[in-house]
Amino acid sequence: MAGRTGPDDREDAPAGPGEELTRAADPLDHHSGARRNAREWSTELETSLRQKEISLEKAVSALKEGQARAQSLEQQVSVLSQWLDHARQGFASILGSKRWRLGNRLIGTLGRLVGRPGTPPLVQQIQDTFRNFEQWRTHRESDATEPLDIEALTASTLPNARRDAINTIARSQRYDVVFLANIDWRERFQRPQQIATQFAHHGHRVFYVVASNPLSIEHPRGYESERVAWNTFEVRLAAPRPIDRYASVLDAETTEAFFNSLQPLIRDFRISSAVSVVHLPFWTPLALLLQKDRLWPLVYDCMDEWAGFPHIGEAQIRAERELVAQADLVTVSAGRLEEKWREAAAACVLVRNGVDAEFFADSCRPNDVLKLSQRPIVGFYGALAEWIDLDLIAFLARSRPNWSFVLLGDIFVDDLRGLDAIDNVHLLGRKPFEDMPRYLYHFDVCMIPFVLDDVTQAVDPVKFYEFISVGKPVVATALSELEIYSEHLYLARTREEFLDQLDRASAERDPARRRNRVALAKRNSWKLRYEVMHEAIARACPKVSVIIVAYKNEDLTRLCVESVLAETLYPNLEVIVVDNASPDGTANTLRYYEMRDHRITVILNDENRGFAAANNQGLAIAEGEFIVLLNNDTVVPRGWLLPLLRHLQDPEIGMVGPVTNFAGNEAKIDVPYPSLEEMPDFAADRMQEKEGRCFDIEVLAMFCVMLRRDVFDSVGPLDEDFKIGMFEDDDYSRRVRERGYRTVCAEDAFVHHFGQAAFKDLLASGEYQTIWDANQAHFEKKWGKWEAHRHRDGSAPRSGA
């Protein structure tokens, strides 16, 4: 619509790559035969892939059986390597065949038109399997003593492939989350892992970075990642020395090592838009560096009162103050923590602990993990550490010798205050989180015997929500965070009162109290906690407003809007679509999107007001601190927004645009992809290769430009005297530079542009030239003689953008 090159632009001019793709899609829109052939091809391919799935499953199963019997592990590894190499070669021959390429293009085009993925998701899963194998083999060659881990090798293979594929689209619609964790994934499964799990289940890729057992600084890959749950990877980084993550804070050398170690992870997983969530002030220097260098929003999830916490050094306390001051968002697990940090933080939100109520309800069922004759059974699970009142438990056990007191969890104290010598106290150690509901089933009463001090008064116990999720009565010391639930549990301030409350709880027979506890747990689910946190992250990020002007070309508009919604991973986005009275079904399509997605606002004009006026309508209601003007004949790749945002952090830059396949000036680059399906990979590779690079450009064609709110307020709206849509981009670029800002083209940002979609009818009727001449005259009246645009090689474009 905007950004032409000269009056020689005609419909019969050689088509750009975008136009070829558009025309290639037309036959599938009108000929059912092509659809039928595509479906038949897809069915045949799926059958072939299923056969390979069965073969691969059999091979892996055979390998597992052979591993137990074989005398030589190396012999079995050789067999697996040869088989997988053969399978990979066979699969590659399928993908390289003419039939595959033809069918993939047909299915891909049809998929775009009906809004579904074209290529069978199973293909990607098979490719991921081979990639996992190669990574394992490379690592194994660098460490010949490491045993073959069959389970890790096949973690993402075909038995789970279809389940993973179902979530492919949802996964692409969310920003990644990098947790800088305080505990390893397989330690006590509490708030850190529960929050991470919720993000993963809601479509975010989760990278759970741990500081324990760092890798050697000489590690060949720089990091190790292990898939520990759905969409979740535990990550270890390389450091120059061992780390005490509680007593110290990252020093400059280790911060640099960790940052460098993250770079190959970012590259390998193509992490673009991400949010850092910090669980321990130890990570502060790295988190601040990622916030500045990568433009990742920084969230500090404060779940404890670290001052006075066992083994926490003074350096952590100082780092926490800096972390709170610099974080984009501070989430806290308790009201007392909210009171502490509310004034110091830019944004502070209370996100209490919660429970996976469905998991506990489904798993808390009859079993035989506990066979104790002494009843009632009083149960507790969690770490036996300094914050547990061991003297209180000993008093209770001795006072009720015919009761059973069951304690599950790691022991972190040297002195158990005699608990290990009391006959009716059962110290069972830590059990897997998955088994907790089975033990909980046997508890007649649950207890939370915390010491009352500054640390515990800021604790919102996770186990409280888990205990009540199945209706169990709970007796707890008088923690301030539990006072709000006093009607649902039994609170005690002295050991004698605690004993009395145990008696009352064990005698409870009121089914209404049990139902009320279950209902309370459901109102405090981890899912709801995620929703609060996700919304808070969005509010903490500067809003980006994307304004799209549409006129006819319903299919292109749909591709554009769907790509923006699916591939813009940025947390705080609004999309404003202004339709210039399209005579086709565009208005209905836009109403449909507006009903489905709260991020979309639609303006339907009753006449074609032209490009400038329609954009000004969107600009008038846009709320964003950053504004994007985007043509409706564009398709954006995953993470396209972040490079543009990063360039605009330079206060000297007022407006930025991406490179593209189709433009009338230096923004145009040669692209290798033959179809739109290959575009995202090309864009991702280029983003990494050209990261941070840009160049000054005279005119930013408005197929896609971004500017800051302060720049727009200074420059003002588009000049509506440029009728329909020509020369307004030349004019606006001049106006931005006149205000003292640079206009730059980002080499690391790419947007596919079909081009000339709005002008084809004007070219055919001859009106194009008339509008061109009038708009050129208006431009030259303001700025003097207009100079035609040139491509990078200095040549004049043959077709407009």
Disulfide bonds with the S-S distance in Angstrom:
none
